[in-house]
Amino acid sequence: MTLWDLSQGSSAEVSHYHHSVEENYQTRLSELGFHPGETISCVLSPRLGAPKLYRVNNTIYSLDDSIASLIEIN
């Protein structure tokens, strides 16, 4: 299951990144808080494939499916 599959109001722990994510991109995602072991909440899941809003600690980020689908969750 990926972060993109997380429904509005749900939380999950980041498991790992998809194998196709480059190392420098993994580093940037980790700096933003999207790292293995971190709990992520889906704050808003608009319709029609619009980017979803995710809460990491006390910060909210907008990720589209091309990025969120590369982050595996438990």
MARRO-190149 format. One line per field, with one value per atom (N, C-alpha, C, O): residue number from 1; residue in one letter; atom name; x, y, z. Coordinates in Angstrom, 1 decimal. Each point is the difference from the previous one (the first is absolute). Layout:
k <- c(NUM, ...) $
r <- c(A, ...) $
a <- c(CA, ...) $
X <- c(X, ...) $
Y <- c(Y, ...) $
Z <- c(Z, ...) $
end
This chain:
k <- c(1, 1, 1, 1, 2, 2, 2, 2, 3, 3, 3, 3, 4, 4, 4, 4, 5, 5, 5, 5, 6, 6, 6, 6, 7, 7, 7, 7, 8, 8, 8, 8, 9, 9, 9, 9, 10, 10, 10, 10, 11, 11, 11, 11, 12, 12, 12, 12, 13, 13, 13, 13, 14, 14, 14, 14, 15, 15, 15, 15, 16, 16, 16, 16, 17, 17, 17, 17, 18, 18, 18, 18, 19, 19, 19, 19, 20, 20, 20, 20, 21, 21, 21, 21, 22, 22, 22, 22, 23, 23, 23, 23, 24, 24, 24, 24, 25, 25, 25, 25, 26, 26, 26, 26, 27, 27, 27, 27, 28, 28, 28, 28, 29, 29, 29, 29, 30, 30, 30, 30, 31, 31, 31, 31, 32, 32, 32, 32, 33, 33, 33, 33, 34, 34, 34, 34, 35, 35, 35, 35, 36, 36, 36, 36, 37, 37, 37, 37, 38, 38, 38, 38, 39, 39, 39, 39, 40, 40, 40, 40, 41, 41, 41, 41, 42, 42, 42, 42, 43, 43, 43, 43, 44, 44, 44, 44, 45, 45, 45, 45, 46, 46, 46, 46, 47, 47, 47, 47, 48, 48, 48, 48, 49, 49, 49, 49, 50, 50, 50, 50, 51, 51, 51, 51, 52, 52, 52, 52, 53, 53, 53, 53, 54, 54, 54, 54, 55, 55, 55, 55, 56, 56, 56, 56, 57, 57, 57, 57, 58, 58, 58, 58, 59, 59, 59, 59, 60, 60, 60, 60, 61, 61, 61, 61, 62, 62, 62, 62, 63, 63, 63, 63, 64, 64, 64, 64, 65, 65, 65, 65, 66, 66, 66, 66, 67, 67, 67, 67, 68, 68, 68, 68, 69, 69, 69, 69, 70, 70, 70, 70, 71, 71, 71, 71, 72, 72, 72, 72, 73, 73, 73, 73, 74, 74, 74, 74) $
r <- c(M, M, M, M, T, T, T, T, L, L, L, L, W, W, W, W, D, D, D, D, L, L, L, L, S, S, S, S, Q, Q, Q, Q, G, G, G, G, S, S, S, S, S, S, S, S, A, A, A, A, E, E, E, E, V, V, V, V, S, S, S, S, H, H, H, H, Y, Y, Y, Y, H, H, H, H, H, H, H, H, S, S, S, S, V, V, V, V, E, E, E, E, E, E, E, E, N, N, N, N, Y, Y, Y, Y, Q, Q, Q, Q, T, T, T, T, R, R, R, R, L, L, L, L, S, S, S, S, E, E, E, E, L, L, L, L, G, G, G, G, F, F, F, F, H, H, H, H, P, P, P, P, G, G, G, G, E, E, E, E, T, T, T, T, I, I, I, I, S, S, S, S, C, C, C, C, V, V, V, V, L, L, L, L, S, S, S, S, P, P, P, P, R, R, R, R, L, L, L, L, G, G, G, G, A, A, A, A, P, P, P, P, K, K, K, K, L, L, L, L, Y, Y, Y, Y, R, R, R, R, V, V, V, V, N, N, N, N, N, N, N, N, T, T, T, T, I, I, I, I, Y, Y, Y, Y, S, S, S, S, L, L, L, L, D, D, D, D, D, D, D, D, S, S, S, S, I, I, I, I, A, A, A, A, S, S, S, S, L, L, L, L, I, I, I, I, E, E, E, E, I, I, I, I, N, N, N, N) $
a <- c(N, CA, C, O, N, CA, C, O, N, CA, C, O, N, CA, C, O, N, CA, C, O, N, CA, C, O, N, CA, C, O, N, CA, C, O, N, CA, C, O, N, CA, C, O, N, CA, C, O, N, CA, C, O, N, CA, C, O, N, CA, C, O, N, CA, C, O, N, CA, C, O, N, CA, C, O, N, CA, C, O, N, CA, C, O, N, CA, C, O, N, CA, C, O, N, CA, C, O, N, CA, C, O, N, CA, C, O, N, CA, C, O, N, CA, C, O, N, CA, C, O, N, CA, C, O, N, CA, C, O, N, CA, C, O, N, CA, C, O, N, CA, C, O, N, CA, C, O, N, CA, C, O, N, CA, C, O, N, CA, C, O, N, CA, C, O, N, CA, C, O, N, CA, C, O, N, CA, C, O, N, CA, C, O, N, CA, C, O, N, CA, C, O, N, CA, C, O, N, CA, C, O, N, CA, C, O, N, CA, C, O, N, CA, C, O, N, CA, C, O, N, CA, C, O, N, CA, C, O, N, CA, C, O, N, CA, C, O, N, CA, C, O, N, CA, C, O, N, CA, C, O, N, CA, C, O, N, CA, C, O, N, CA, C, O, N, CA, C, O, N, CA, C, O, N, CA, C, O, N, CA, C, O, N, CA, C, O, N, CA, C, O, N, CA, C, O, N, CA, C, O, N, CA, C, O, N, CA, C, O, N, CA, C, O, N, CA, C, O, N, CA, C, O, N, CA, C, O, N, CA, C, O) $
X <- c(0.8, -0.8, 0.9, 1.1, -1.5, 0.8, -0.7, -1.2, 1.9, -0.5, -1.2, -1.0, 1.0, -1.1, -1.3, -1.1, 1.2, -1.2, -0.6, -1.1, 1.8, -0.5, -1.2, 0.0, -1.1, -1.3, 0.0, 0.8, -1.6, -0.1, -0.4, -0.9, 1.7, -0.3, 0.8, -0.1, 0.8, 0.8, 1.4, 0.5, 0.2, 1.4, 0.7, -0.6, 1.9, 0.8, 1.5, 0.4, 0.3, 1.5, 0.7, -0.3, 1.3, 0.8, 0.8, 0.7, -0.7, 0.7, 1.4, 1.0, -1.1, 1.2, -0.4, -1.2, 2.2, -0.3, 0.1, 0.6, -1.4, 0.1, 1.4, 0.7, -0.3, 1.4, 0.4, 1.2, -2.1, 0.3, 0.3, 0.5, -0.6, 0.2, 1.5, 0.7, -0.2, 1.5, 0.4, -0.8, 2.0, 0.6, -0.2, -0.4, 0.7, -0.1, -1.4, -0.3, -0.7, -1.4, -0.4, -0.9, 1.4, -0.3, 0.5, -0.7, 1.9, 0.5, -0.9, -0.3, -0.2, -0.9, -1.3, -0.5, -0.1, -1.2, 0.2, -0.8, 2.0, 0.3, 0.1, -0.4, 1.0, 0.2, -1.4, -0.1, -0.9, -1.3, -0.8, -1.1, 1.6, -0.7, -0.6, -0.5, 0.6, -0.6, 1.1, 0.5, -0.1, 1.0, -0.5, -1.0, 1.6, -0.5, -0.1, 0.9, -2.1, -0.2, -0.9, -0.6, 0.5, -0.8, -1.5, -0.3, -0.6, -1.4, -0.5, 0.3, -1.0, -0.6, -1.5, -0.6, -0.1, -1.4, -0.5, 0.6, -1.6, -0.6, -1.1, -1.0, 1.2, -0.8, -1.2, -1.1, 1.4, -0.9, 0.2, 1.2, -2.2, 0.1, -1.1, -1.1, 1.4, -1.0, -0.2, 0.8, -1.9, -0.3, 0.7, 0.7, -0.9, 0.6, 1.5, 0.6, 0.1, 1.4, 0.8, 1.2, -1.8, 0.7, 1.0, -0.3, 1.4, 0.9, -0.7, -0.9, 1.4, -0.5, 0.8, 1.2, -1.7, 0.7, 0.3, -0.9, 2.2, 0.5, 0.6, 0.7, -1.0, 0.6, 1.2, -0.1, 1.2, 1.3, 0.4, 0.3, -0.4, 0.2, -1.0, -1.2, 1.6, -0.9, 0.0, -0.4, 0.8, 0.1, -0.9, -0.1, -0.5, -0.9, 0.7, 0.4, -0.3, 0.6, -1.1, -0.8, 1.0, -0.9, 0.9, 1.0, -1.5, 0.7, -0.9, -1.2, 1.6, -0.8, 0.3, 0.9, -1.7, 0.2, 1.3, 0.4, 0.3, 1.3, 1.0, 1.0, -1.1, 0.9, -0.5, 0.7, -2.0, -0.5, -0.1, 0.0, -0.1, -0.1, 1.4, 0.1, 0.9, 1.4, 0.4, 1.0, -1.9, 0.2, -0.8, -1.3, 1.9, -0.7, -0.4, 0.9, -2.1, -0.4, -0.5, -0.2, 0.2, -0.5, -1.5, -0.6) $
Y <- c(-1.2, 1.2, 1.2, 0.1, 1.0, 1.2, 1.1, -0.1, 1.2, 1.2, 0.5, 0.6, -0.7, 0.4, -0.7, 0.5, -1.8, -0.8, 0.4, -0.4, 1.2, 0.4, 0.9, 1.0, -1.3, 0.8, 1.1, 0.0, 1.0, 1.2, -0.4, -0.8, 1.4, -0.3, -1.2, -0.3, -0.4, -1.2, 0.3, 1.0, -1.8, 0.1, -1.3, -1.1, 1.2, -1.2, 0.3, 1.2, -2.2, 0.1, -0.2, -1.0, 1.8, -0.2, -1.2, -0.2, -0.7, -1.2, 0.1, -0.2, 0.6, 0.2, 0.7, 0.3, 0.1, 0.6, -1.1, -1.0, 1.3, -0.9, -0.1, 1.0, -2.1, -0.2, 1.0, 0.2, 0.4, 0.9, 1.4, 0.8, -0.5, 1.4, 0.2, -0.8, 1.8, 0.3, 0.4, 0.5, -0.7, 0.2, 1.5, 0.3, 0.6, 1.4, 0.4, 0.9, -1.5, 0.3, -0.6, 0.6, -1.8, -0.6, 0.9, 0.1, 0.4, 0.9, 1.2, 0.4, 0.2, 1.2, -0.4, 0.8, -1.9, -0.5, -0.2, 0.4, -0.9, -0.2, 1.3, 0.1, 0.9, 1.3, 0.6, 0.8, -1.1, 0.6, -0.8, 0.4, -1.6, -0.8, -1.3, -0.7, 0.5, -1.2, -1.1, -0.4, -0.1, -1.0, -1.2, 0.1, -1.3, -1.2, 0.2, 0.5, -1.0, 0.1, 1.2, 0.0, 1.0, 1.2, -0.3, -0.7, 1.2, -0.1, 1.2, 1.1, -1.4, 1.0, -0.1, -1.1, 2.3, 0.0, 0.7, 0.9, -1.4, 0.6, 1.0, -0.4, 1.6, 1.1, 0.3, 0.2, -0.3, 0.3, -0.8, -0.1, -0.5, -0.9, 0.5, -0.6, 1.6, 0.5, -1.0, -0.9, 1.1, -0.8, 0.3, 1.0, -1.8, 0.2, 0.0, 0.6, -1.3, -0.1, 1.2, 0.0, 1.0, 1.2, -0.5, -1.0, 1.8, -0.3, -0.1, 0.7, -1.7, -0.2, 0.8, 0.3, 0.0, 0.7, -1.0, -0.7, 0.7, -0.9, 0.8, 1.0, -1.5, 0.6, -0.8, -1.2, 1.8, -0.6, 0.9, 1.2, -1.8, 0.8, 1.2, -0.3, 1.5, 1.1, 0.8, 1.2, -1.8, 0.6, -0.8, -1.2, 2.0, -0.6, 0.2, 1.1, -2.2, 0.0, -0.5, -0.8, 1.3, -0.5, -0.8, 0.4, -1.7, -0.9, -0.5, -0.4, 0.3, -0.6, -1.5, -0.5, -0.2, -1.4, -0.5, -1.1, 1.9, -0.5, -0.1, -0.7, 1.5, -0.1, -0.9, -0.9, 1.1, -0.7, -1.5, -0.8, 0.4, -1.4, -0.7, -1.2, 2.0, -0.6, -0.2, -0.6, 1.0, -0.2, -1.1, 0.1, -1.2, -1.2, 0.2, 0.5, -0.9, 0.1, -1.3, -1.0, 0.9, -1.2, 0.3, -0.9) $
Z <- c(0.0, 0.0, 0.0, 0.6, -1.3, -0.1, 0.7, 0.4, -0.2, 0.6, -0.8, 0.6, -1.9, -0.8, 0.3, -0.2, 0.7, 0.3, 1.4, 0.3, 0.5, 1.3, -0.2, -0.7, 1.4, -0.1, 1.0, 1.0, -1.3, 0.8, 1.4, 0.2, 0.8, 1.4, 0.5, 1.2, -2.0, 0.4, 0.2, -0.6, 1.4, 0.2, -0.3, 0.1, -0.4, -0.2, 0.2, -0.1, 0.3, 0.2, -1.3, -0.8, 0.4, -1.2, 0.2, 1.0, -2.0, 0.1, -0.8, 0.6, -1.8, -0.9, -1.2, -0.3, -0.5, -1.3, -1.1, 0.1, -1.2, -1.1, -0.6, 0.1, -0.6, -0.4, -1.1, -0.3, -0.4, -1.1, 0.4, -0.8, 2.1, 0.5, 0.1, 0.7, -1.3, 0.0, 1.4, 0.8, -0.4, 1.3, 0.4, 1.2, -2.1, 0.4, 0.2, 0.9, -1.5, 0.2, 1.3, 0.7, -0.4, 1.3, 1.2, 1.0, -1.2, 1.0, 0.2, 1.1, -2.2, 0.1, 0.7, 0.9, -1.3, 0.7, 1.5, 0.8, -0.5, 1.5, 0.7, 1.1, -1.7, 0.6, 0.3, 0.9, -1.8, 0.2, 1.0, 0.5, -0.1, 1.0, -0.5, 0.8, -2.1, -0.6, 0.0, -1.0, 2.2, 0.1, 0.7, 0.8, -1.0, 0.7, 1.5, 0.6, -0.1, 1.4, 0.4, 1.1, -2.0, 0.3, -0.3, -0.9, 1.8, -0.2, -0.8, 0.4, -1.4, -1.0, 0.1, 0.0, 0.0, 0.0, -1.3, -0.5, -0.1, -1.2, 0.5, 0.6, -0.8, 0.4, -0.9, 0.4, -1.7, -1.1, -1.2, -0.5, 0.0, -1.2, -1.0, -0.1, -0.7, -0.9, -1.2, -0.2, -0.4, -1.1, -1.3, -0.1, -0.9, -1.4, 0.0, -0.9, 1.8, 0.0, 0.4, -0.3, 0.9, 0.4, 1.1, 0.7, -0.5, 1.1, 1.4, 0.3, 0.4, 1.4, 1.0, -0.3, 1.4, 1.1, 1.1, 0.4, 0.0, 1.0, 1.2, -0.2, 1.4, 1.2, 0.5, 0.2, -0.1, 0.5, 1.2, -0.2, 1.4, 1.2, 0.0, 0.0, 0.0, 0.0, -1.3, 0.0, -1.0, -1.3, -1.0, 0.0, -0.9, -1.0, -1.4, -0.4, -0.4, -1.3, -1.0, 0.3, -1.5, -1.1, -0.9, -0.5, 0.2, -0.9, -1.0, 0.3, -1.5, -1.1, 0.0, 0.7, -1.6, 0.0, -0.5, 0.4, -1.2, -0.6, 1.1, -0.1, 1.2, 1.1, 1.1, 0.5, -0.1, 1.1, -0.3, 1.0, -2.2, -0.4, 0.1, -0.1, 0.4, 0.1, 1.5, 0.3, 0.6, 1.4, 0.6, 0.0, 0.4, 0.5, 1.4, 0.8, -0.4, 1.4, 0.6, -0.8, 2.1, 0.7, 0.4, 0.6) $
end
